[in-house]
Amino acid sequence: MHRRAFALLAAFAISAPVVAQQGRQASSGQRGPVAAMFSDDQKRHASLTLSFLPADLSATKAAASPARVYLTAGDLVRAFDRPVFRPDAAIVPTNTDLNVTSSSPTIQRVLIERVQKQADVMRDLEDQIAARRRQQPSSGGERGLLRIGEDFFVAELPRHADGRPAGGAFPKAACLVATEFPGGGAIDRRELFVQDRVRKGIAGCLAALDAAGAHSVIVPLMGASSSSTQANDAQFEGQRVLKECRLINSTAGIALGIHDFAADRRSVREIGVVQWDQEILEMFEAPKSSRIAQNAYRAYAEQIRQAFRKGLAGQNTSAGDVNGSCSAIFNVQ
């Protein structure tokens, strides 16, 4: 972990009791919010059975009990808006300038639109970001405050809440990972977001949230730019294949980050990796609609599951693992 991220982690760890207060349910042996959402989404999406996969993280020196990781097909909105599904913390994509009101990336708006409804919490978040801006920006010749994939920013929502929820539809803490530029465009510059970069951002976020006492964490697939289309590719099938590859790549990078974090885990008991359910249904015209759609969905879901398992085992996913169809994405170094 580079020096600036380590300093941020150390500073944020001071506030551990704030997040830990909200995570008591998960630590008391009851089913946590991520597990509850996983179970509910399985019932809602019987046609997407292959998109649900639990996995265990081993006990560690600091955590006597194993943790559970859930690959699920759901919606981050439900995780925020339904208190029974709301985790202690979330990992959310942002842009390299840490401009949280920008339209890019789109998933960031799910969090920010809800925080903005609590004016005092939004002001506090802006104050935290302003303090970060006064620090040294990213290095390595990259423009922006944060390096894409690697750098992150942890915010309490809000600070100094004495363990009390803010009353809004958002978790107590959020870790923002840079996956996009303020004006978009990362989709056409994949060299800025390979698996070994996003794994650093995810591992760093998990370590910071774990140090803050979070028991439950949720993370949507990020860095896939799945709401956009790449330039100069008007063929729908080409677009879908590219989207599949980006989503598989995102799953692999997130799982690798979870692997890197796992050995030093202390507080985290459950992690949810959320694939947007509506996106899967739209990509495959709802799997139950035709045999062709079912077969296409089955092949895609198996590749996602393979990338998830390999990443948790610390292994990268390559173009060869998906029959070479993703070389334009996976062969970028």
C-alpha positions as CSV (number, residue, x, y, z in Angstrom):
1,M,0.0,0.0,0.0
2,H,1.5,3.3,-1.0
3,R,2.3,5.9,1.6
4,R,-0.6,8.3,1.1
5,A,-3.1,5.4,1.2
6,F,-1.5,4.1,4.4
7,A,-1.7,7.4,6.1
8,L,-5.4,7.7,5.1
9,L,-6.1,4.3,6.5
10,A,-4.4,5.1,9.8
11,A,-6.3,8.3,10.2
12,F,-9.6,6.7,9.4
13,A,-9.1,3.8,11.8
14,I,-9.4,6.3,14.7
15,S,-13.1,6.4,14.0
16,A,-13.6,2.6,14.2
17,P,-16.4,2.7,16.9
18,V,-18.6,4.8,14.6
19,V,-19.0,2.2,12.0
20,A,-18.8,-0.8,14.4
21,Q,-21.8,0.5,16.2
22,Q,-24.0,-0.1,13.1
23,G,-22.4,-3.5,12.4
24,R,-23.5,-5.3,15.6
25,Q,-26.2,-7.3,13.9
26,A,-23.6,-9.0,11.7
27,S,-21.3,-9.8,14.6
28,S,-24.0,-11.2,16.9
29,G,-24.6,-14.3,14.8
30,Q,-27.7,-13.0,13.1
31,R,-27.9,-12.8,9.4
32,G,-26.3,-9.6,8.1
33,P,-27.7,-7.2,5.6
34,V,-25.7,-8.5,2.7
35,A,-26.8,-12.1,3.3
36,A,-30.4,-10.9,3.6
37,M,-30.3,-9.1,0.3
38,F,-28.6,-12.0,-1.4
39,S,-31.4,-14.3,-0.2
40,D,-34.1,-11.9,-1.2
41,D,-32.6,-11.3,-4.7
42,Q,-32.4,-15.1,-5.3
43,K,-36.1,-15.3,-4.8
44,R,-36.8,-12.3,-7.0
45,H,-34.7,-13.6,-9.9
46,A,-35.3,-17.3,-10.3
47,S,-34.1,-17.0,-14.0
48,L,-30.7,-15.7,-12.9
49,T,-29.7,-18.6,-10.7
50,L,-26.1,-18.8,-12.1
51,S,-25.5,-15.2,-11.1
52,F,-25.6,-16.0,-7.4
53,L,-22.5,-17.5,-5.8
54,P,-21.4,-17.5,-2.1
55,A,-17.8,-18.1,-1.1
56,D,-15.9,-18.2,2.2
57,L,-12.9,-16.3,3.4
58,S,-10.9,-18.2,6.0
59,A,-10.5,-17.1,9.6
60,T,-7.4,-15.0,10.3
61,K,-5.2,-14.3,13.3
62,A,-7.4,-11.3,14.0
63,A,-10.7,-12.8,13.0
64,A,-11.5,-16.1,14.5
65,S,-14.6,-16.7,12.3
66,P,-14.7,-17.0,8.5
67,A,-16.3,-14.3,6.4
68,R,-18.7,-14.7,3.5
69,V,-18.5,-13.2,0.1
70,Y,-21.6,-13.0,-2.0
71,L,-21.7,-12.6,-5.8
72,T,-25.2,-11.5,-6.4
73,A,-27.5,-10.1,-9.1
74,G,-29.3,-7.1,-7.5
75,D,-29.3,-3.3,-7.3
76,L,-27.2,-1.0,-5.2
77,V,-30.4,1.2,-4.9
78,R,-32.1,-1.6,-2.9
79,A,-29.0,-2.0,-0.6
80,F,-29.2,1.7,0.3
81,D,-33.0,2.3,0.3
82,R,-34.0,-0.8,2.3
83,P,-32.8,-0.6,5.9
84,V,-32.7,-4.3,6.3
85,F,-30.3,-4.6,3.4
86,R,-28.2,-1.5,4.2
87,P,-24.6,-2.4,4.9
88,D,-22.2,-0.7,7.3
89,A,-20.1,0.5,4.3
90,A,-20.0,0.7,0.6
91,I,-17.3,0.9,-2.0
92,V,-18.4,3.2,-4.8
93,P,-16.7,4.4,-8.0
94,T,-15.7,8.1,-8.4
95,N,-13.6,10.0,-10.9
96,T,-10.0,11.0,-10.8
97,D,-10.8,14.6,-9.7
98,L,-13.0,13.3,-6.8
99,N,-15.8,15.4,-8.2
100,V,-18.7,13.7,-6.5
101,T,-21.4,15.8,-8.3
102,S,-20.1,14.9,-11.8
103,S,-22.2,12.7,-14.0
104,S,-19.3,10.3,-14.4
105,P,-19.2,7.6,-13.2
106,T,-23.0,7.0,-13.2
107,I,-23.0,4.7,-10.1
108,Q,-21.6,7.5,-8.0
109,R,-24.9,9.3,-8.3
110,V,-26.7,6.5,-6.5
111,L,-24.8,7.5,-3.4
112,I,-24.5,11.2,-3.8
113,E,-28.2,11.8,-4.7
114,R,-29.2,10.2,-1.4
115,V,-26.5,12.1,0.6
116,Q,-27.6,15.4,-0.9
117,K,-31.0,14.9,0.7
118,Q,-29.3,15.3,4.1
119,A,-27.8,18.8,3.7
120,D,-25.6,18.6,6.8
121,V,-24.2,15.3,5.7
122,M,-23.4,16.6,2.2
123,R,-21.6,19.6,3.7
124,D,-19.6,17.4,5.9
125,L,-18.7,15.2,2.9
126,E,-17.6,18.2,0.9
127,D,-15.5,19.3,3.9
128,Q,-13.8,15.9,3.9
129,I,-13.1,16.1,0.2
130,A,-11.8,19.7,0.5
131,A,-9.3,18.4,3.1
132,R,-8.2,15.7,0.7
133,R,-7.7,18.3,-2.1
134,R,-5.2,20.1,0.1
135,Q,-3.0,17.0,0.0
136,Q,-0.6,16.0,-2.7
137,P,-2.3,14.8,-5.9
138,S,-1.6,11.5,-7.7
139,S,1.8,10.8,-9.1
140,G,3.2,8.7,-11.8
141,G,2.6,11.2,-14.5
142,E,-1.2,10.8,-14.4
143,R,-3.5,13.8,-14.2
144,G,-6.0,14.3,-11.5
145,L,-6.2,14.0,-7.7
146,L,-6.5,10.2,-7.7
147,R,-4.8,7.6,-9.9
148,I,-7.4,5.5,-11.7
149,G,-8.0,2.1,-10.2
150,E,-5.4,2.5,-7.4
151,D,-6.3,5.5,-5.4
152,F,-9.3,5.8,-3.1
153,F,-10.9,8.2,-0.6
154,V,-12.7,7.1,2.5
155,A,-15.6,9.3,3.9
156,E,-17.7,9.0,7.0
157,L,-21.4,9.9,6.4
158,P,-21.1,12.0,8.5
159,R,-18.1,12.4,10.8
160,H,-18.6,12.6,14.6
161,A,-22.0,11.0,14.6
162,D,-21.4,9.1,17.9
163,G,-22.5,5.9,16.3
164,R,-26.0,7.3,15.4
165,P,-27.2,6.8,11.8
166,A,-27.6,10.0,9.8
167,G,-31.2,9.1,8.9
168,G,-30.5,8.9,5.2
169,A,-30.6,6.1,2.7
170,F,-26.8,5.5,2.7
171,P,-24.3,3.6,4.8
172,K,-22.2,5.1,7.6
173,A,-19.0,5.0,5.5
174,A,-18.1,5.0,1.8
175,C,-14.9,4.3,0.1
176,L,-14.6,6.1,-3.3
177,V,-12.3,4.4,-5.9
178,A,-11.3,6.4,-9.0
179,T,-12.5,4.4,-12.0
180,E,-13.4,7.2,-14.5
181,F,-12.4,10.7,-15.6
182,P,-14.7,13.6,-14.7
183,G,-15.9,14.0,-18.3
184,G,-16.0,10.2,-19.0
185,G,-13.8,8.5,-21.5
186,A,-12.1,5.7,-19.5
187,I,-14.0,3.2,-21.6
188,D,-11.7,4.0,-24.5
189,R,-8.5,4.0,-22.4
190,R,-8.5,0.5,-20.9
191,E,-4.7,0.8,-20.3
192,L,-5.6,2.9,-17.3
193,F,-7.7,0.2,-15.6
194,V,-6.2,-3.4,-15.7
195,Q,-7.1,-6.0,-13.1
196,D,-3.9,-5.4,-11.1
197,R,-4.8,-1.8,-10.7
198,V,-8.4,-2.1,-9.5
199,R,-7.4,-4.9,-7.1
200,K,-5.2,-2.2,-5.3
201,G,-8.1,0.1,-4.9
202,I,-10.5,-2.6,-3.7
203,A,-8.0,-4.0,-1.3
204,G,-7.1,-0.6,0.1
205,C,-10.8,0.3,0.6
206,L,-11.6,-3.0,2.4
207,A,-8.6,-2.5,4.7
208,A,-9.7,1.0,5.6
209,L,-13.3,0.0,6.2
210,D,-12.2,-3.0,8.1
211,A,-10.0,-0.9,10.3
212,A,-13.0,1.4,10.9
213,G,-14.9,-1.6,12.3
214,A,-17.3,-2.3,9.4
215,H,-18.8,-5.7,9.5
216,S,-20.7,-5.6,6.2
217,V,-19.5,-4.0,2.9
218,I,-21.1,-3.9,-0.5
219,V,-19.5,-3.1,-3.8
220,P,-21.1,-2.9,-7.3
221,L,-19.2,-4.0,-10.4
222,M,-17.1,-1.0,-11.2
223,G,-14.8,0.1,-13.9
224,A,-16.8,-1.7,-16.5
225,S,-18.3,1.4,-18.1
226,S,-21.3,-0.8,-18.8
227,S,-23.7,2.1,-19.2
228,S,-21.6,3.5,-22.1
229,T,-20.5,2.2,-25.5
230,Q,-17.1,2.1,-27.0
231,A,-16.4,4.4,-29.9
232,N,-16.6,3.1,-33.5
233,D,-18.6,0.0,-32.7
234,A,-22.1,0.2,-34.0
235,Q,-22.8,-3.5,-34.0
236,F,-25.0,-4.5,-31.1
237,E,-23.5,-8.0,-30.8
238,G,-20.0,-6.4,-30.7
239,Q,-21.2,-4.0,-28.0
240,R,-22.6,-6.8,-26.0
241,V,-19.5,-8.9,-26.2
242,L,-17.4,-5.9,-25.2
243,K,-19.7,-5.3,-22.3
244,E,-19.5,-8.9,-21.2
245,C,-15.7,-8.7,-21.3
246,R,-15.6,-5.5,-19.2
247,L,-18.0,-7.0,-16.6
248,I,-15.9,-10.2,-16.4
249,N,-12.8,-8.0,-16.0
250,S,-14.4,-6.0,-13.3
251,T,-15.4,-9.1,-11.4
252,A,-11.9,-10.4,-11.6
253,G,-10.3,-7.2,-10.4
254,I,-12.7,-6.9,-7.4
255,A,-12.2,-10.5,-6.4
256,L,-8.4,-10.1,-6.6
257,G,-8.7,-7.1,-4.2
258,I,-10.8,-9.2,-1.8
259,H,-8.1,-11.9,-1.9
260,D,-5.4,-9.4,-1.2
261,F,-7.3,-8.0,1.8
262,A,-8.5,-11.3,3.2
263,A,-5.4,-12.4,5.1
264,D,-5.4,-9.4,7.4
265,R,-9.1,-9.2,7.9
266,R,-10.4,-8.2,11.4
267,S,-13.9,-6.8,11.4
268,V,-15.5,-7.5,8.1
269,R,-17.9,-10.5,8.2
270,E,-19.7,-10.2,4.8
271,I,-19.0,-8.6,1.4
272,G,-21.5,-8.3,-1.4
273,V,-20.3,-8.0,-5.0
274,V,-23.4,-6.7,-6.9
275,Q,-24.0,-7.3,-10.6
276,W,-26.8,-5.0,-11.7
277,D,-29.8,-7.3,-12.3
278,Q,-31.5,-5.1,-15.0
279,E,-28.3,-5.0,-17.0
280,I,-28.1,-8.8,-17.1
281,L,-31.7,-9.1,-18.1
282,E,-31.3,-6.5,-20.9
283,M,-28.1,-8.1,-22.2
284,F,-29.8,-11.5,-22.7
285,E,-33.4,-10.5,-23.3
286,A,-34.3,-12.2,-20.0
287,P,-32.8,-15.7,-20.0
288,K,-36.1,-17.5,-20.0
289,S,-37.3,-15.8,-23.2
290,S,-35.5,-18.2,-25.7
291,R,-33.1,-21.1,-25.8
292,I,-30.5,-18.9,-27.6
293,A,-30.7,-16.3,-24.8
294,Q,-30.5,-19.0,-22.2
295,N,-27.4,-20.5,-23.7
296,A,-25.8,-17.0,-24.1
297,Y,-26.6,-16.2,-20.5
298,R,-25.3,-19.5,-19.2
299,A,-22.0,-19.1,-21.0
300,Y,-21.6,-15.5,-19.7
301,A,-22.6,-16.4,-16.1
302,E,-20.1,-19.3,-16.0
303,Q,-17.3,-16.9,-17.1
304,I,-18.3,-14.5,-14.4
305,R,-18.2,-17.3,-11.8
306,Q,-14.9,-18.5,-13.0
307,A,-13.4,-15.0,-12.8
308,F,-14.8,-14.6,-9.3
309,R,-13.4,-17.9,-8.1
310,K,-10.0,-17.3,-9.7
311,G,-9.8,-13.8,-8.2
312,L,-10.6,-15.0,-4.7
313,A,-7.8,-17.5,-5.2
314,G,-5.4,-14.7,-6.2
315,Q,-5.3,-15.6,-9.9
316,N,-5.8,-13.2,-12.7
317,T,-8.4,-13.9,-15.4
318,S,-6.9,-13.8,-19.0
319,A,-8.3,-13.8,-22.5
320,G,-7.6,-17.6,-22.6
321,D,-9.9,-18.2,-19.8
322,V,-12.8,-16.8,-21.8
323,N,-12.0,-18.6,-25.1
324,G,-9.9,-15.6,-26.3
325,S,-13.0,-13.5,-27.1
326,C,-11.9,-10.7,-24.7
327,S,-8.4,-10.1,-25.9
328,A,-9.1,-6.4,-26.6
329,I,-9.8,-6.0,-22.8
330,F,-7.7,-8.6,-21.0
331,N,-4.5,-8.3,-23.0
332,V,-4.1,-4.7,-22.1
333,Q,-1.1,-4.3,-19.7
